[in-house]
Amino acid sequence: MQRINITLPDNLAADIRRTIPKRARSKFIAEAVDERLKRKKDLKKDLIKSLKANRELDRQIMEDFKYADADALKYIP
């Protein structure tokens, strides 16, 4: 275990003090941070998986619109 100092907005700190018993706050915060980090990691994995799955479709769309894109670029100052 490591001890760290963090800064929280006043309203969030007050909510934690009101809701979570004093001796359970560290565990509560550790679990909340762990859950949020897991979701963030899963989201990154899902995004990469989705990008890979749609790679060929993206290439086809780029190919289909390459002339329209090139023509539109002429009108951009």
Number of C-alpha atoms within 10 A of each C-alpha: 3 3 6 5 5 5 6 9 7 8 9 10 12 11 10 14 12 10 10 14 11 10 8 9 14 13 11 14 13 11 12 11 12 12 11 12 12 11 12 12 11 12 12 12 12 12 12 11 12 11 13 12 11 10 11 11 12 13 10 11 10 13 12 11 11 12 11 11 12 10 11 10 10 8 7 6 4
